[in-house]
């Protein structure tokens, strides 16, 4: 007799009375018992066919428990396919089992009257009464909320499990922040999306968005944005009205859009009503705004000392020292503050801007309906004031303020059982009030003007202004006293969609038709004036009676009345599409298809000439076919056939196919051992082409001959130049830019779907980009060099998303992280042959920074002659550079070794200002009624080259240029720091000026990587027992913040602005308090 347990134990625990229980408990699952002879038990190893019955150790009953009723059976889905690894347990006990490879189970229940509980991932759990039956077969139904979970795709929806394209979505709740434009909330939240907000000015604070980076050598790289299926802007949509926000990234997902989908697609669907009683929601928040970061300017005393220091460097070898611009007496009087009108010391940023602005945001929506009619109606309001200080004496309002009113109305009507109508109307009215002077001009002036040039205002409301020898504008007067401008915008979106099911023809067939009309209008009114400007006589600043000795600035006399200017603009769009859809299941096979035709007509409503009045028209056909087997294997083919007016009739239409394959590995039988850990695993691959006509210009195949306002060709002795000139070269061969996109992706859900991972690797190769030919020599005599489909760009990268969600009792937590990385390079751009390889643009990034390579600073030891100057000798060590070189100047690398620094020494020094890496991560926590969330956004591998006034010090001869505080960190003879931010300061132009240190070089190349606490929120939901007493179904109060903290080695200004000198209206931080009520 073979034994797995000690014989002593077996014999001591065995009696005839408990023989059956003894054998079943001890040997169940891996032995079988022969009982032919009552007094003898023969124990043998179980044959292989019995190993399929897996009985958990929890079946081992406690002492005294009777296990005397066995139930067997099979667990299948509704098609009869066995469910491997399904859990079968006896309700109210710890007894359980799992099904084998054939779906069979066997379990011992304590009584005949109990119940079995059966569960399986992706299916609805089921409870079955035993009822004395020893054999029970169980059929589980699919959990449609999971199996049939749908995602938005091109021209419709698709089951999430069957989607093979690379796409991503973001929770609408994450986009609902106290900001005007949802585009500013995308960066770091969606894998594959790069977003950069270049300005925080109210009404103009939308972000630039790219999907998987930039891959266009010419033309726009912006994605196509569709709102409810029609090309529209996302910037003025109320986030409270958004139902879903989806990003389509690869060819399989975007090929059906043809010409419009090359740069990726953003799909936004607005909310629809659901059946039920009316549900009213009201949300309101109000807060304060302030700049995220502004440059720090030096004060008047430092400014004068640094100016004198810079002028000193204009000395001639062996000559007299230059006279300081500012005497010590003037410096002392400025420092004392004894006469701020004569010796001012002004921080213009503090004077032009206020510390805080305000914003308010409200939304009221109602939804509900019957089975035949459902509705969603929403009213939105947004109001934000800017930070310009305009509380001056002007008798008009120049305050920066942006106000927007949104309305959304979506109605769904089931006219019959087979006919559905969706009618949607959205729109907004926006008004903006601004100073008459452009905001960028005001901000730039505030950064550049010297702190000692003049005071903010003179007594009596007189405006200080430019001096006779130039200088800067008065930024305070520009903001408060130059007038105002009003901007009024209104937009109407309208959609009508009719869906007709055609099951009478064949099950699964339906037809849709959609018509859309959009109208946009904008009107500008500008009322401007220019006050007389005054200056103090520098030689005699005070009159005998002590009053200021003022005179009109000779170069800036005023216009003391408000002029009137007006400008109108707008457009109209008409779009229509018709489609046939098919979706049907045949046993384990599922097939679906789509064929669609569309046409778009976009026109300028206020065209200024004949060409502008010609509508932009596109039309095309899209088709898609999908197949799946048993929710394991998926195949999809997408086709776009589109036309563009920009090409010759022979090249007008383009054909763009794509395909995708998917495999849900977790639905395979061999995956059963891992099913309880890895709940879902899908692999997918897509490959295809998409097209673009961007960059060619309108009617690119036509030539353009003109003699308008230019001198034409001459003929013989006729010197009048009456011949026409070819302004645009005839380009009949110009055709589509084609992008081949490839993507490999994996999707994983693990640990009861708590952990989710999506990872994609992609490649985008674009051929035929429109570029101006570089190999046409000048002696050909063309005034316009022809363009052609010559450019090739390759873009590679990867992106991914990681999520984790867990609930433990009343505590919940969630984590979401995304990352996007891509690198592009120019493969071909028709560049003419270069003398040296480092001049070659091929193989470099599209947005690469080019300049001289800085090798540090010249030192005092390099002054061989000890005269304060560096003597070039045409060598690698002392090449000829720009102007006279002194210790502390930038030393440039002589790449070609000819002893001279010139254009042949320029090379790639940086990859550009659009980040290669964008990432984000955040956490949400909840306990009972309290919730807390925060989100970080970051970027890396981006750089800029600093330039312009206030950065490259004293580059002009007119003076009046301020410096950033960082100028205090500079090379001087007393502090010859080779790692100082600034090289030796210099003054003006010319041989002794600043030309050497102001060259475009790697010295001024700065990384603009950063990590930012983008949003944070804490909220409290009032218990229903309290809120219901006042008729409120749900009530929540919250505190939100946007752009709260920024961590970066770049300290000059907000690194996200992508400005080279800081002269751009800064981004803003928001601190907001609000509440949400549901009735």
Beta strands, then each sheet from edge to edge (+ up, - down):
strand 1: 31-34
strand 2: 42-45
strand 3: 54-55
strand 4: 69-76
strand 5: 87-90
strand 6: 96-98
strand 7: 104-109
strand 8: 115-119
strand 9: 126-129
strand 10: 138-139
strand 11: 150-153
strand 12: 156-159
strand 13: 167-169
strand 14: 193-197
strand 15: 207-211
strand 16: 224-227
strand 17: 230-231
strand 18: 242-248
strand 19: 265-270
strand 20: 276-291
strand 21: 357-369
strand 22: 373-385
strand 23: 401-414
strand 24: 419-435
strand 25: 463-464
strand 26: 483-501
strand 27: 509-528
strand 28: 533-536
strand 29: 550-552
strand 30: 565-586
strand 31: 589-604
strand 32: 616-629
strand 33: 633-644
strand 34: 653-664
strand 35: 678-692
strand 36: 704-706
strand 37: 713-715
strand 38: 718-723
strand 39: 725-728
strand 40: 737-750
strand 41: 755-772
strand 42: 787-808
strand 43: 811-828
strand 44: 849-851
strand 45: 854-857
strand 46: 890-892
strand 47: 907-910
strand 48: 917-927
strand 49: 930-940
strand 50: 943-945
strand 51: 1005-1007
strand 52: 1010-1022
strand 53: 1034-1047
strand 54: 1068-1078
sheet 1: 1+ 2-
sheet 2: 3+ 6- 5+ 8- 9+
sheet 3: 7+ 4- 10-
sheet 4: 11+ 12-
sheet 5: 13+ 18- 19+ 16+ 17-
sheet 6: 14+ 15-
sheet 7: 20+ 21- 22+ 23- 24+ 26- 27+ 30- 31+ 32- 33+ 34- 35+ 40- 41+ 42- 43+ 48- 49+ 52- 53+ 54- 20+
sheet 8: 25+ 28+ 29-
sheet 9: 36+ 39-
sheet 10: 37+ 38-
sheet 11: 44+ 47-
sheet 12: 45+ 46-
sheet 13: 50+ 51-
end
